[in-house]
Amino acid sequence: MTRKIGFIGMGQMASALAAGFVRSGKIAPADLFAFDISPDAAARFVKTVGGGDVCASISDVVLQAETIFLCVKPQHMAEVVAVLREIPAADLSSKLFVSIAAGLPIAYFQNARPESLRVIRVMPNTPCLVGEAASGFSRGEFATDADAQLVKELLETVGVAFDLPEKLLDAVTGLSGSGPAFVYMMIEALADGGVKMGLPRAAALALAAQTLKGGAEMVLKTGEHPGALKDKVTSPAGTTIAGVAELENRGLRGALIAAVEAAARRSAELGK
């Protein structure tokens, strides 16, 4: 793949994405163009990625790259859009813009210009930093099938990616966007349970994290329903069913469903 990729914003998510692109062999460091107002962020990006051209401005990135990832926080996106409004239409016609700003709809970008901007909106999550992202993305009205395929291929260098209607991205935010925090809470709670029963803290934490990781791999690699896998571990009158019953009594399922719903609703509110 020969493609010049730009990043406006050079923070952790931008660095993780760029490093994944380079690691996969799809993009060379020399084909990366990026800008950030923070010299420290720019230096970390270059070190993480192994290169890249640090540009002097947002417009420099847009003019040199073909696909531009917008990786600034939503509250700062207006500054980026203001610059885009000043760039001649002829210089934007061949560009694809990919936004990872939570809550900002595709219409926010398309309405910034009277022209037909090609925009794809992505909801990644923080495991992108370790190459295990779960992302959803939606294409704008003017983005092509080739644009969507390109973004999918790039996102899959750091995890998995699903092409979904934009109306479902709030649900993606609630599930995989916010989900890592829920998982961290589960790991912490399981480790605390181990400590309560006498395990050293370090061992309990490692056992808890590995258990969740192993359970997730079983679901992904076997293709079996998690309920079926749960039943295989749950012997009659055994230890696991005793723990499962306690989780049911204390509402684990309902709490997790409600957490995803609450996060998704909040995402929808932020986008208004």
VEXKOLKOL-201662 format. One record per atom (N, C-alpha, C): x, y, z. Coordinates in steps of 0.05 Angstrom, whole numbers, padded with zeros to 5 digits, always signed. Layout:
XYZ/...
END
This chain:
+00017-00024+00000/+00000+00000+00000/+00018+00025+00000/+00015+00042-00020/+00030+00067-00021/+00009+00089-00016/+00011+00101+00007/-00009+00122+00014/+00004+00141+00033/+00001+00167+00029/+00012+00187+00047/-00009+00193+00068/-00002+00188+00093/-00021+00190+00115/-00013+00214+00133/-00033+00230+00139/-00029+00253+00156/-00043+00249+00184/-00032+00262+00204/-00043+00263+00230/-00044+00291+00240/-00067+00301+00247/-00070+00327+00260/-00076+00320+00289/-00056+00325+00306/-00056+00315+00333/-00037+00291+00334/-00018+00292+00352/+00003+00271+00353/+00004+00258+00381/-00019+00255+00393/-00021+00243+00420/-00019+00213+00420/-00027+00201+00442/-00024+00171+00445/-00038+00156+00423/-00063+00163+00418/-00078+00147+00398/-00067+00150+00370/-00058+00175+00363/-00046+00179+00337/-00020+00163+00335/-00004+00164+00356/+00021+00149+00356/+00016+00119+00353/-00004+00109+00368/-00010+00080+00367/-00019+00072+00339/-00036+00088+00327/-00046+00082+00300/-00023+00083+00280/-00007+00104+00281/+00015+00107+00262/+00036+00084+00265/+00041+00077+00290/+00060+00055+00295/+00049+00029+00284/+00023+00025+00287/+00011+00000+00276/+00013+00000+00245/+00008+00023+00233/+00010+00024+00204/+00038+00016+00194/+00058+00028+00208/+00086+00023+00201/+00094-00006+00207/+00086-00016+00230/+00093-00043+00238/+00082-00064+00219/+00059-00058+00208/+00046-00077+00189/+00060-00077+00162/+00076-00057+00156/+00089-00055+00130/+00071-00041+00109/+00047-00032+00117/+00029-00019+00098/+00038+00009+00092/+00050+00023+00112/+00058+00050+00109/+00087+00053+00118/+00104+00068+00103/+00131+00074+00111/+00132+00100+00128/+00150+00102+00147/+00152+00126+00163/+00154+00151+00146/+00168+00149+00123/+00172+00172+00105/+00146+00182+00093/+00125+00165+00094/+00099+00173+00083/+00080+00183+00104/+00090+00189+00128/+00074+00201+00150/+00079+00230+00153/+00058+00246+00155/+00060+00275+00158/+00042+00283+00182/+00053+00298+00201/+00037+00303+00225/+00043+00330+00237/+00023+00340+00252/+00026+00365+00266/+00013+00364+00293/+00026+00377+00312/+00015+00380+00339/+00026+00407+00351/+00010+00420+00367/+00020+00445+00379/+00040+00440+00401/+00042+00415+00410/+00060+00408+00431/+00086+00395+00420/+00109+00408+00423/+00134+00395+00414/+00139+00369+00427/+00131+00366+00453/+00136+00341+00467/+00120+00318+00455/+00094+00324+00448/+00078+00304+00435/+00089+00296+00408/+00099+00315+00393/+00111+00310+00367/+00136+00292+00370/+00152+00298+00390/+00176+00282+00395/+00169+00254+00402/+00149+00250+00419/+00141+00223+00427/+00130+00207+00403/+00115+00221+00386/+00104+00209+00362/+00126+00198+00344/+00146+00215+00339/+00168+00207+00321/+00184+00184+00334/+00188+00184+00360/+00202+00162+00373/+00186+00136+00372/+00160+00138+00377/+00143+00114+00376/+00141+00102+00349/+00138+00119+00329/+00134+00110+00301/+00160+00102+00287/+00181+00116+00295/+00207+00111+00282/+00212+00129+00259/+00199+00152+00260/+00203+00172+00238/+00178+00188+00233/+00176+00199+00210/+00153+00216+00203/+00162+00245+00200/+00147+00259+00183/+00153+00287+00178/+00136+00305+00196/+00148+00319+00214/+00133+00337+00232/+00129+00363+00217/+00104+00369+00211/+00098+00393+00195/+00095+00418+00212/+00096+00441+00199/+00095+00466+00213/+00067+00476+00219/+00047+00464+00205/+00019+00473+00209/+00000+00451+00200/-00026+00456+00208/-00047+00438+00200/-00049+00437+00169/-00048+00460+00157/-00051+00461+00128/-00029+00447+00113/-00005+00447+00125/+00017+00432+00112/+00011+00402+00112/+00000+00392+00133/-00008+00363+00134/-00029+00357+00113/-00049+00374+00112/-00071+00369+00092/-00061+00370+00064/-00043+00388+00058/-00033+00391+00030/-00015+00368+00022/+00000+00357+00041/+00020+00336+00034/+00008+00308+00036/-00011+00303+00053/-00022+00276+00057/-00047+00272+00040/-00053+00246+00036/-00077+00239+00021/-00100+00231+00039/-00093+00218+00061/-00113+00210+00081/-00104+00223+00107/-00122+00239+00119/-00114+00254+00143/-00131+00245+00167/-00118+00236+00188/-00131+00228+00212/-00133+00252+00231/-00157+00259+00239/-00162+00281+00257/-00162+00271+00285/-00141+00275+00300/-00137+00262+00326/-00135+00282+00349/-00148+00305+00346/-00149+00325+00368/-00174+00320+00384/-00175+00330+00408/-00198+00327+00426/-00222+00342+00414/-00246+00332+00418/-00270+00345+00406/-00272+00375+00411/-00264+00383+00436/-00266+00412+00442/-00247+00429+00427/-00227+00417+00414/-00207+00432+00398/-00212+00429+00368/-00232+00414+00360/-00236+00408+00332/-00244+00433+00316/-00257+00452+00329/-00266+00477+00315/-00242+00491+00304/-00219+00490+00318/-00194+00503+00307/-00185+00490+00282/-00187+00463+00281/-00180+00448+00257/-00198+00455+00234/-00224+00455+00239/-00244+00461+00219/-00240+00490+00208/-00233+00508+00225/-00228+00536+00216/-00206+00537+00195/-00185+00520+00199/-00163+00519+00180/-00173+00506+00154/-00189+00485+00156/-00199+00472+00132/-00216+00491+00115/-00230+00509+00128/-00246+00528+00113/-00229+00547+00096/-00204+00550+00103/-00187+00569+00089/-00172+00556+00066/-00172+00530+00065/-00157+00515+00044/-00174+00514+00019/-00163+00521-00004/-00178+00521-00029/-00192+00494-00035/-00215+00495-00046/-00231+00471-00051/-00216+00451-00069/-00201+00461-00088/-00186+00443-00106/-00165+00427-00091/-00155+00437-00069/-00135+00423-00053/-00147+00402-00035/-00174+00403-00031/-00187+00384-00013/-00202+00362-00028/-00206+00365-00054/-00223+00347-00069/-00212+00318-00069/-00186+00314-00067/-00175+00287-00068/-00169+00276-00040/-00177+00290-00019/-00169+00283+00008/-00191+00266+00022/-00182+00248+00039/-00200+00233+00056/-00194+00241+00085/-00215+00249+00100/-00211+00256+00128/-00223+00235+00146/-00208+00227+00166/-00216+00206+00184/-00216+00218+00212/-00239+00220+00224/-00241+00232+00251/-00243+00211+00272/-00227+00214+00294/-00231+00196+00317/-00241+00212+00341/-00252+00236+00336/-00262+00253+00357/-00289+00242+00367/-00291+00233+00392/-00315+00222+00403/-00338+00243+00403/-00361+00234+00394/-00385+00251+00396/-00390+00269+00372/-00369+00275+00356/-00373+00293+00334/-00383+00278+00309/-00408+00284+00300/-00419+00270+00277/-00405+00277+00251/-00409+00261+00231/-00398+00266+00205/-00408+00292+00194/-00433+00299+00200/-00444+00324+00190/-00429+00348+00199/-00416+00346+00223/-00400+00369+00233/-00378+00376+00214/-00366+00357+00201/-00344+00362+00183/-00355+00369+00155/-00375+00355+00146/-00386+00360+00119/-00398+00388+00118/-00410+00397+00140/-00422+00424+00140/-00401+00446+00142/-00376+00438+00147/-00355+00459+00149/-00348+00471+00122/-00354+00456+00101/-00348+00465+00074/-00372+00460+00056/-00376+00477+00037/-00398+00473+00018/-00392+00450-00002/-00367+00442-00003/-00359+00421-00022/-00366+00393-00009/-00362+00373-00025/-00368+00345-00017/-00344+00333-00004/-00339+00339+00022/-00316+00327+00036/-00320+00297+00040/-00299+00282+00035/-00300+00253+00041/-00291+00249+00070/-00309+00239+00086/-00305+00237+00115/-00312+00209+00124/-00295+00198+00141/-00302+00173+00155/-00297+00178+00185/-00317+00170+00201/-00315+00173+00230/-00309+00147+00243/-00289+00147+00261/-00280+00123+00274/-00283+00125+00304/-00292+00103+00317/-00292+00102+00346/-00272+00079+00353/-00247+00086+00359/-00228+00065+00368/-00229+00063+00398/-00212+00047+00410/-00210+00046+00439/-00181+00044+00448/-00175+00048+00473/-00148+00050+00482/-00131+00026+00479/-00141+00001+00478/-00124-00022+00472/-00110-00020+00444/-00117+00000+00429/-00102+00007+00405/-00073+00010+00412/-00067+00020+00436/-00040+00025+00445/-00023-00001+00446/-00036-00024+00449/-00022-00050+00450/-00030-00068+00427/-00041-00056+00405/-00048-00071+00382/-00072-00089+00384/-00090-00082+00403/-00114-00099+00408/-00139-00082+00408/-00141-00064+00390/-00164-00046+00389/-00189-00060+00379/-00212-00049+00387/-00238-00057+00376/-00251-00032+00367/-00252-00028+00341/-00261-00002+00329/-00286-00006+00312/-00303+00015+00312/-00325+00016+00294/-00321+00041+00277/-00329+00040+00251/-00326+00064+00235/-00351+00067+00216/-00356+00092+00209/-00378+00098+00191/-00369+00117+00169/-00378+00112+00146/-00371+00129+00123/-00391+00151+00119/-00381+00175+00112/-00398+00197+00105/-00411+00193+00077/-00428+00211+00070/-00443+00209+00045/-00425+00208+00021/-00402+00221+00022/-00385+00223-00002/-00361+00205-00001/-00357+00190+00021/-00335+00171+00023/-00342+00147+00005/-00322+00136-00008/-00326+00114-00027/-00321+00087-00014/-00329+00066-00028/-00323+00039-00019/-00293+00035-00015/-00277+00046-00033/-00248+00044-00031/-00238+00059-00006/-00250+00082+00000/-00243+00096+00025/-00248+00078+00049/-00271+00066+00050/-00279+00049+00073/-00260+00025+00075/-00253+00013+00053/-00235-00010+00053/-00207-00001+00063/-00198+00022+00054/-00172+00032+00063/-00172+00035+00093/-00192+00049+00104/-00193+00054+00133/-00195+00027+00148/-00211+00009+00138/-00213-00017+00151/-00186-00031+00152/-00171-00031+00130/-00145-00044+00129/-00126-00031+00149/-00126-00004+00150/-00109+00010+00168/-00116+00004+00197/-00141+00005+00204/-00150+00000+00231/-00143-00029+00240/-00144-00047+00221/-00139-00075+00228/-00109-00080+00233/-00092-00061+00228/-00064-00064+00236/-00061-00061+00267/-00082-00051+00280/-00080-00048+00309/-00104-00062+00323/-00117-00080+00310/-00140-00094+00322/-00160-00103+00302/-00186-00101+00310/-00208-00108+00292/-00225-00083+00287/-00239-00082+00264/-00254-00059+00257/-00280-00067+00243/-00302-00054+00248/-00328-00060+00237/-00340-00036+00223/-00348-00039+00198/-00362-00018+00183/-00391-00018+00191/-00400+00004+00204/-00427+00005+00215/-00441+00031+00208/-00467+00032+00208/-00481+00057+00204/-00474+00077+00227/-00474+00102+00220/-00465+00122+00241/-00484+00122+00265/-00509+00115+00261/-00528+00115+00284/-00520+00095+00305/-00503+00075+00298/-00494+00055+00317/-00468+00062+00331/-00455+00084+00324/-00429+00090+00336/-00431+00098+00365/-00454+00108+00374/-00458+00113+00402/-00458+00086+00418/-00470+00066+00406/-00470+00039+00418/-00441+00028+00419/-00426+00033+00398/-00398+00024+00397/-00383+00039+00419/-00388+00065+00423/-00375+00080+00444/-00381+00068+00471/-00407+00061+00476/-00415+00050+00501/-00403+00023+00507/-00400+00007+00485/-00390-00021+00489/-00359-00022+00488/-00347-00017+00465/-00318-00020+00463/-00303+00005+00470/-00315+00029+00466/-00301+00053+00473/-00297+00056+00503/-00319+00053+00517/-00318+00054+00547/-00312+00028+00560/-00316+00006+00545/-00313-00021+00556/-00287-00027+00570/-00264-00018+00559/-00239-00024+00574/-00240-00016+00603/-00253+00007+00609/-00254+00015+00637/-00270-00005+00654/-00291-00016+00642/-00307-00036+00656/-00290-00062+00661/-00275-00069+00640/-00257-00092+00643/-00236-00088+00664/-00224-00064+00665/-00204-00059+00686/-00216-00061+00714/-00241-00052+00716/-00254-00055+00742/-00258-00084+00750/-00265-00100+00730/-00269-00129+00735/-00242-00142+00743/-00221-00135+00729/-00194-00146+00736/-00187-00138+00764/-00191-00112+00771/-00185-00103+00798/-00201-00117+00819/-00227-00121+00814/-00244-00134+00833/-00237-00164+00837/-00231-00177+00814/-00222-00205+00817/-00196-00208+00832/-00178-00189+00827/-00153-00190+00842/-00157-00185+00871/-00175-00166+00878/-00181-00161+00906/-00193-00186+00919/-00210-00201+00904/-00220-00226+00915/-00198-00246+00921/-00179-00247+00902/-00157-00265+00907/-00140-00257+00931/-00136-00231+00934/-00121-00221+00958/-00137-00227+00983/-00163-00224+00983/-00180-00229+01006/-00177-00258+01015/-00173-00276+00995/-00170-00304+01001/-00141-00313+01005/-00123-00293+01007/-00095-00299+01015/-00074-00298+00994/-00081-00291+00969/-00060-00290+00948/-00044-00264+00951/-00018-00265+00944/-00003-00240+00943/-00015-00222+00921/-00013-00196+00925/-00026-00176+00907/-00016-00180+00878/+00010-00182+00874/+00021-00184+00847/+00011-00209+00833/+00011-00231+00847/+00002-00256+00835/-00028-00255+00829/-00043-00243+00847/-00072-00241+00843/-00079-00224+00819/-00064-00202+00816/-00069-00184+00793/-00062-00197+00767/-00039-00211+00766/-00031-00225+00742/-00050-00247+00735/-00059-00262+00755/-00078-00284+00750/-00105-00273+00739/-00114-00251+00751/-00139-00239+00743/-00138-00229+00714/-00116-00214+00707/-00114-00204+00680/-00111-00226+00660/-00095-00246+00666/-00091-00268+00647/-00117-00284+00644/-00132-00286+00665/-00158-00301+00663/-00177-00287+00644/-00179-00261+00646/-00197-00247+00627/-00186-00248+00599/-00160-00245+00596/-00148-00248+00570/-00152-00275+00558/-00148-00296+00573/-00152-00323+00564/-00181-00329+00557/-00199-00319+00574/-00228-00323+00568/-00236-00309+00542/-00226-00285+00538/-00232-00271+00513/-00221-00286+00489/-00197-00296+00491/-00185-00311+00468/-00201-00337+00462/-00212-00349+00483/-00229-00373+00479/-00253-00367+00463/-00266-00344+00469/-00290-00336+00454/-00283-00330+00425/-00261-00315+00421/-00254-00306+00394/-00244-00329+00377/-00228-00347+00389/-00215-00368+00373/-00233-00393+00369/-00250-00399+00388/-00267-00423+00385/-00293-00416+00370/-00302-00391+00372/-00327-00383+00359/-00351-00393+00375/-00346-00405+00398/-00369-00415+00414/-00382-00392+00429/-00408-00395+00435/-00422-00375+00451/-00410-00374+00479/-00406-00350+00491/-00395-00349+00518/-00411-00365+00538/-00437-00367+00534/-00453-00382+00552/-00446-00412+00551/-00440-00422+00527/-00432-00450+00525/-00405-00455+00538/-00387-00436+00534/-00361-00439+00547/-00363-00438+00577/-00381-00421+00587/-00386-00419+00616/-00396-00446+00626/-00414-00458+00612/-00426-00483+00621/-00405-00505+00622/-00384-00504+00605/-00363-00525+00605/-00346-00523+00630/-00345-00500+00642/-00329-00496+00667/-00346-00501+00692/-00372-00502+00689/-00390-00502+00712/-00400-00530+00718/-00385-00544+00735/-00392-00571+00743/-00415-00572+00763/-00431-00593+00763/-00453-00595+00783/-00442-00593+00811/-00454-00576+00827/-00448-00573+00855/-00418-00565+00860/-00406-00553+00839/-00377-00547+00842/-00372-00518+00850/-00347-00510+00848/-00339-00484+00857/-00349-00462+00839/-00348-00467+00813/-00355-00446+00794/-00384-00438+00795/-00402-00458+00797/-00431-00452+00799/-00437-00437+00824/-00422-00441+00845/-00426-00426+00870/-00420-00397+00865/-00398-00392+00851/-00391-00364+00844/-00410-00352+00824/-00418-00367+00804/-00437-00357+00784/-00463-00349+00797/-00473-00365+00815/-00498-00359+00829/-00495-00333+00845/-00472-00329+00857/-00468-00304+00872/-00468-00280+00853/-00455-00283+00830/-00455-00261+00810/-00484-00255+00801/-00499-00276+00796/-00527-00271+00788/-00543-00257+00810/-00539-00266+00835/-00553-00254+00858/-00546-00224+00860/-00522-00217+00854/-00513-00189+00857/-00515-00172+00831/-00526-00184+00810/-00534-00169+00787/-00511-00161+00768/-00491-00179+00765/-00469-00172+00747/-00478-00167+00718/-00495-00184+00708/-00504-00180+00680/-00518-00154+00677/-00537-00149+00694/-00553-00125+00693/-00536-00100+00696/-00516-00101+00713/-00498-00078+00718/-00482-00072+00692/-00472-00093+00679/-00456-00088+00655/-00473-00078+00632/-00497-00090+00629/-00515-00080+00608/-00522-00051+00612/-00527-00044+00638/-00534-00016+00644/-00511+00003+00640/-00486-00007+00645/-00463+00010+00641/-00459+00017+00612/-00462-00003+00594/-00460+00001+00565/-00481+00021+00556/-00506+00017+00566/-00528+00034+00558/-00523+00063+00567/-00514+00066+00592/-00509+00093+00603/-00487+00107+00587/-00465+00093+00580/-00443+00105+00565/-00452+00112+00537/-00469+00095+00525/-00479+00101+00498/-00497+00125+00498/-00514+00127+00518/-00532+00150+00519/-00516+00176+00524/-00495+00174+00540/-00479+00198+00545/-00464+00206+00519/-00455+00187+00503/-00443+00192+00478/-00462+00207+00459/-00487+00198+00459/-00507+00212+00442/-00512+00240+00451/-00512+00245+00478/-00516+00272+00488/-00492+00290+00481/-00468+00279+00481/-00445+00296+00475/-00444+00304+00445/-00457+00288+00429/-00457+00293+00400/-00478+00313+00391/-00495+00322+00410/-00516+00341+00403/-00506+00370+00405/
END
